[in-house]
Amino acid sequence: MGAMPADLILHGGPIFGAEGADALAVRCGRIAAVGPAAEVLSLRGPETVLVPLRGRAVLPGFFDAHVHFLRVGLEKTFYVDLSGARSLSQALELLAAGAKARPGEWVVGRAWDESRWPERRYLERADLDRAVPKQPCYAMRVDGHLLVANTLALARCTRPDGELVDRDLGHLREEAAGELVRAARPDRETLVEALAAASRHAAALGITAVADMPGSDHLPLYQAALRRGTLKTRAFLYLPVDLLPSLRALGIEKGFGSPLLAIQGVKVFADGSLGARTAALSSPYRDGKGTGQLLVERARLARLWAEAEEAGLQVAVHAIGDRAIEEVLAAAELARISPSARHRIEHLELPSASQLDRVAALGLLASMQPNFLQWSGPGGMYAERLGPERDAAIDPHREVLARGIPLALGSDGMPMGPLYGIGLALRPPHPPQRLSWTEAVRAYTEGAAYAVGAEKELGTIARGKRADLVVLSDDPARTTPDKLQVDLTFLGGERVYTREGVR
Ligand SMILES: [Zn+2]
């Protein structure tokens, strides 16, 4: 039997991770050959699509190891995006304009970040009442851990004032925000379309797979997008931990699903965020009261861990502050977790050196977000919250790799964008955060695939693997990462993105 001709051949540029190769062939959605163009082009047939690279580099499709995909989509289609606001008053102008555009309806602002504003303070109820007086309106901080509501929206909150609820300021933290978020939820059609928008946006960024931390009711939306053919991103889901009993009852194990949509396990919160001062620290915030909040204690987490492991599910634990990380490690030790289960710590922002040693010893994986370095360095939000010493130790990607801890990089959707995150990891404010181009790309591809147990199918360019590929605008060896763009994205050999004006 002679070799079947290839469906697609990319030739004439460096192939990431394949020394000496400058071409690859794809057949039936998988990589059929990687090697010198002279050899690979012999697989050409009359129907083969040829893509001349002209020196541009090919990378494995990026794999964002931590996103909130529906939120990313809604930011494109439904929310009033406040991430670009350069001042508090500009954020209010955007909300007022959003209210005019949808009279009588909820106005939902997302991704405000007071650390970028000259006013340097949180939005408050009185601000929103001025900007949006006649409609219910809330605006979520960039980290998703602090919501500010106007008076009309606040009427929907039934919780009494307390640690998480401040009616005067209109501030709702963590789970106290849930009622309002649900009340303002758009209809199903808008939600399914938002997932499609997230997938299109991902393809434009070179992302072919994501580990998503969805809400408990997102699975039907994913299935609708899958049926419609609008899901062009492989999605690996870590569902809210309250669904663990249901998953166990059904006997769903990690990897259940299809090549485009799989359930991996559950997500647990051990603390909040630094921006909202809810990340649990061992010593107080520099610019506010308290040491943050532990959202789970070790005995409960140990129990969850044991149950999930027995059910064949992964646990992804959100832990940012050193006090939360301590609780997570103690729970892992208590539960005697198995390294082969590949449980994950999400964010892992402020571990001590000895905590990192324990992460390595326990066989836990590190799922980190180099784009968070946008808040590190002198004058940044992290230094303000933590002081310069803790800022210099935050997000220690280099220390993680040095201990052999498997590293998966992602964005948490703040914003999604692997090249942006990698650029920050290459030139960070502090040396412990520094990665090389090769290390950063591997963590954003192979490392993320390993973290969902899909490294045999995804994450590198090798024969037999799925043809999830990105063609960059240039060869990173001859330019700086900030000049690189995504030219083409392929999912299973299918072209899902072409940059305008590019062939
Ligand atoms: Zn997250």
Residues whose N, C-alpha, C, O or C-beta is under 5 A from the ligand:
A	BS01	ZN	D412
